[in-house]
Amino acid sequence: LTSILNGLGIAHTEAIAVGDGENDACMIERVGTGVAFNPTYARLPQVSDHVFRTGTLMPVLGVAN
């Protein structure tokens, strides 16, 4: 994540990350806006700014506004 953001010239605080499992927690904690999408890991909603339990990613589009 850090390598990609640095390569694109994007600050961590300006990034949005979406994840669902334990392996996504560290990524979500490092960005400015973290989204748990149908989380399968109990701690993920705790470290996320938004939690969506839906069948579509459409609600995530509203997070960027």
C-alpha positions as CSV (number, residue, x, y, z in Angstrom):
1,L,0.0,0.0,0.0
2,T,2.7,2.4,1.0
3,S,4.7,1.8,-2.2
4,I,1.6,2.3,-4.4
5,L,0.5,5.5,-2.7
6,N,4.0,6.9,-2.8
7,G,4.4,6.0,-6.4
8,L,1.2,7.9,-7.2
9,G,2.0,10.8,-5.0
10,I,-1.0,10.2,-2.7
11,A,-0.8,10.8,1.0
12,H,-2.0,8.0,3.3
13,T,-4.5,10.4,4.8
14,E,-6.1,11.0,1.4
15,A,-6.6,7.3,0.6
16,I,-9.6,5.1,1.1
17,A,-9.2,1.4,1.7
18,V,-11.9,-1.3,1.5
19,G,-11.5,-4.7,3.1
20,D,-13.4,-7.6,4.6
21,G,-11.0,-9.7,6.6
22,E,-8.2,-9.9,9.1
23,N,-5.5,-9.3,6.5
24,D,-7.1,-5.9,5.6
25,A,-7.0,-4.5,9.2
26,C,-3.5,-3.0,8.9
27,M,-4.3,-1.4,5.6
28,I,-7.5,0.1,6.8
29,E,-5.8,1.5,9.9
30,R,-3.1,3.3,7.8
31,V,-5.4,5.3,5.5
32,G,-7.5,8.3,6.0
33,T,-10.7,6.5,5.5
34,G,-11.2,2.8,6.1
35,V,-14.2,0.9,5.0
36,A,-15.2,-2.6,6.2
37,F,-17.3,-4.3,3.6
38,N,-19.2,-7.3,4.8
39,P,-16.5,-7.9,7.4
40,T,-15.6,-11.4,8.3
41,Y,-13.2,-10.4,11.0
42,A,-14.7,-9.2,14.3
43,R,-12.2,-6.4,14.8
44,L,-12.4,-4.8,11.4
45,P,-15.5,-2.7,12.1
46,Q,-13.7,-1.3,15.2
47,V,-10.8,0.0,13.1
48,S,-12.9,1.2,10.2
49,D,-14.6,4.6,9.7
50,H,-17.5,3.0,7.8
51,V,-19.1,-0.4,7.8
52,F,-21.3,-1.7,5.0
53,R,-23.2,-5.0,5.1
54,T,-24.7,-5.0,1.7
55,G,-24.6,-7.0,-1.5
56,T,-23.1,-4.1,-3.5
57,L,-20.2,-1.7,-3.2
58,M,-22.4,1.2,-4.2
59,P,-22.5,2.7,-0.7
60,V,-18.7,3.0,-0.8
61,L,-19.0,5.6,-3.5
62,G,-20.6,8.0,-1.0
63,V,-17.6,7.8,1.3
64,A,-15.4,9.7,-1.1
65,N,-17.6,12.8,-1.0
